[in-house]
Amino acid sequence: MISLVTDIISYCCIGLGVVFWFWGTVPLLGDRSVLFKLHSLSVSDTLGSMSIIVGLLLKIPREWPLLILALISLMIWNTVLGYVLAYCSSGGERND
């Protein structure tokens, strides 16, 4: 019974991650600015990837060290990438 509930939650997390991936792709077709498109894509991609990794963590718990490392890497990498994009779009100007 516990295995069935874990499988259902795992598949829901993986499905939610795929939905986030596609949800972030939709704004690319709009008429908004490139930075808005990149921001929405990176946020939804991060949430989707993290949700998929949590689903995999529930599905194959023996691989938890690798999956936790992947979660931490996603959080750090996408945060740093967001700051780099914001800095590059501002033209390097300092706002003191």
N, C-alpha and C positions, 0 to 999 in steps of 0.2 A: 504494500500500500504506500509506504514512504517512497519507494522507488518510482512509483507511478506519479505521485505528486511532484517529485523532483524532476522527472522527465517533462511533465507539463509546464512547470515553471521555466525549465531550461529552454524548451521550444518557444515559449512565449517571449523570453528575453531575446532569443535569436531572431524571431519574427519582428519584434519591436525594433531591433537594430537594423534590419533590412528596410523597414518602413522609414526610419530616420534617414537612411542613405538616400532613398528616393525622394523623401520630403525635402532634403537639402538640394537636390538636383533641380527641382522645379523652378526656384528663383533664377536660375541661370538663363531661363528663356524670357525673363521680364526685361523691362526698360530701365531698371534702376542702375545705379553706378556700379562700377566694377568692384569697388571696395565692399559695398553692401552684398554683392553676389558672393565674393570671397568669404566674407564673414559668415553669412548664413550657411554656405557650403562647409566651411571648416567646423562650425559648431555642430551642425547636424551629423557630419561625418565622425566627429569625435564621440558624440553621444551614441551613435549607431555602433561604432566599433567597440566602445566600452560595454555596451549592452550585449553584443555578441560574445565578447570575452567572458562576461559574467555568466552567460548561458553555457559557454563551454566549460567554465569552472565548475558549474553544477553538474554538467554531464560527465566530465572526466576529472574528478578531484585529485587524482594521483599526479597530475601535471600542474598543481597549484603554484609551485615556485616560478615556473616559466610564464604562466598566465598572469600572476601578480606583477611580474617584471614588465610584461606587455602593457598592463593597465597603467603602471607608473610611467612608463615611457610615453604612452599616449598622452597622459595628462601634461607631462613636462614639455614634450615636443610641440604639441599643438598650442600651448600657452606661449612658448617662446616664438613660435612662428607667427602668432597673432601680433605680438609686440613688434616683431621685425617688419611685418607688413604695415603696421600703423606708423612706425618710424619712417619707413621708406616712402609712404604716401604723404607724410608731412614735409618732405623735402629736407629733412635733417635740421629743421628750425627748432631752436630751444624756446620753450615758453616758461620763462622764470617769473 
